[in-house]
Amino acid sequence: SFFRCAPTVRLFFPFFSALPSSIMAIGGPSESLSSSSSSSSNSSSSPHPGRRLTPAEGLFAGGIAGGCAKTVIAPADRVKILYQVSPTRSYTLAGAWKTAGAIVKRDGVADLWRGNGANLARVVPYSAVAFMSYEMYERALVDL
């Protein structure tokens, strides 16, 4: 899980060192929302020890996470698609940066996110259902 490797992440990405240690101490969805019989250090770092997500919360959290992830990666995705549909362009990292710069110069920064709405219409429901069902199946398997 991302949160279990927080010290390593902080080492390589200084942005994370600005986050409060209480955020970085929280485990992933399974760990922080597990039963209260887990270790005392886990339950003391969670604001609601033993609490699990409801299906509606799981849908909401999954949808938001998927939408945020796709929105962050949208500029790189846009440049990638331009290279995929143009047989004359050969991909290089420097060429991709130049393509992104040309898009910004010609049409503005917002154009890097062109087509992101259609992508979100596909990704948000998918990630919402995937996150919710993971939580439900995990709960069902643990309770066996």
C-alpha positions in Angstrom: 0.0 0.0 0.0 1.1 3.6 -0.6 0.8 4.6 3.0 2.9 1.7 4.3 5.8 2.9 2.2 5.4 6.6 3.3 9.0 7.0 4.7 10.4 5.9 1.4 7.9 8.1 -0.5 9.0 11.1 1.6 12.6 10.4 0.8 12.1 10.5 -3.0 9.2 13.0 -3.2 9.8 16.1 -0.9 6.2 17.2 -1.4 5.1 14.4 1.0 7.3 15.8 3.7 5.0 18.8 3.9 2.0 16.5 4.7 1.2 16.1 8.4 2.5 12.9 9.8 -1.0 11.9 11.0 -2.0 11.6 7.3 1.0 9.6 6.4 0.4 7.3 9.5 -3.0 6.2 8.3 -3.0 2.9 6.5 -4.8 2.2 3.3 -8.6 1.7 3.1 -8.3 -1.9 4.5 -5.8 -1.1 7.2 -7.3 2.0 8.7 -10.9 0.7 8.5 -10.2 -2.8 9.8 -11.7 -4.2 12.9 -10.7 -2.7 16.3 -8.9 -5.9 17.2 -5.9 -4.8 15.2 -2.7 -3.4 16.8 -3.1 -0.5 19.1 -0.8 1.8 17.1 -3.1 1.4 14.1 -6.3 2.1 16.0 -4.8 5.2 17.7 -3.8 6.8 14.4 -7.3 6.4 12.9 -10.0 8.9 13.8 -12.7 6.1 13.8 -11.1 2.8 14.7 -13.0 -0.3 13.5 -15.3 1.7 11.2 -15.8 0.5 7.7 -17.0 2.4 4.6 -20.6 2.1 3.7 -21.3 1.1 0.1 -22.3 4.7 -0.7 -19.1 6.0 0.8 -17.1 3.4 -1.2 -18.8 4.5 -4.4 -18.1 8.2 -3.7 -14.5 7.6 -2.7 -13.8 5.4 -5.7 -15.4 7.8 -8.1 -13.5 10.8 -6.7 -10.2 8.9 -6.7 -10.6 7.7 -10.3 -11.6 11.1 -11.5 -8.7 12.8 -9.8 -6.2 10.3 -11.1 -7.4 10.7 -14.7 -7.5 14.5 -14.5 -3.9 14.6 -13.2 -2.7 12.3 -16.0 -4.8 14.0 -18.8 -2.1 16.2 -20.3 0.2 13.3 -20.8 -2.6 11.2 -22.1 -3.5 13.9 -24.6 0.1 14.1 -26.0 0.2 10.3 -26.1 -2.9 10.1 -28.2 -1.5 12.7 -30.6 1.5 10.4 -31.2 -0.7 7.3 -31.5 -2.9 8.7 -34.3 -0.1 10.4 -36.3 2.0 7.8 -38.2 4.6 10.4 -39.2 5.6 11.3 -35.6 8.2 9.2 -33.9 8.0 9.3 -30.1 10.8 10.8 -28.1 10.5 12.3 -24.6 11.9 15.6 -25.9 9.4 15.5 -28.8 6.6 14.9 -26.3 7.6 18.0 -24.3 7.8 20.0 -27.5 4.3 18.8 -28.5 2.9 19.8 -25.1 4.6 23.2 -25.3 3.2 23.7 -28.8 -0.3 22.9 -27.6 0.0 25.4 -24.7 1.4 28.1 -27.0 -1.2 27.6 -29.7 -4.4 26.9 -27.7 -3.6 27.6 -24.1 -3.0 25.4 -21.0 -6.6 24.3 -20.8 -6.3 22.5 -24.1 -4.1 19.9 -22.5 -7.3 18.7 -20.8 -9.3 18.5 -24.0 -11.4 15.3 -24.1 -11.0 14.8 -20.3 -14.8 15.1 -19.8 -15.5 12.1 -22.0 -12.7 10.2 -20.2 -14.2 11.0 -16.8 -17.6 9.9 -17.9 -16.0 6.5 -18.5 -13.6 6.3 -15.6 -15.6 7.7 -12.6 -18.4 5.0 -12.7 -15.9 2.2 -13.3 -13.5 3.2 -10.5 -16.5 3.9 -8.1 -17.9 0.4 -8.6 -14.5 -1.2 -8.5 -13.6 0.4 -5.2 -16.9 -0.4 -3.6 -16.9 -4.0 -4.8 -13.4 -4.5 -3.6 -14.4 -3.3 -0.1 -17.5 -5.6 -0.2 -15.6 -8.7 -1.4 -12.8 -8.1 1.1 -15.4 -7.8 3.9 -17.1 -11.0 2.8 -13.9 -12.9 2.6 -12.6 -11.7 5.9 -15.9 -12.7 7.6 -15.8 -16.3 6.3 
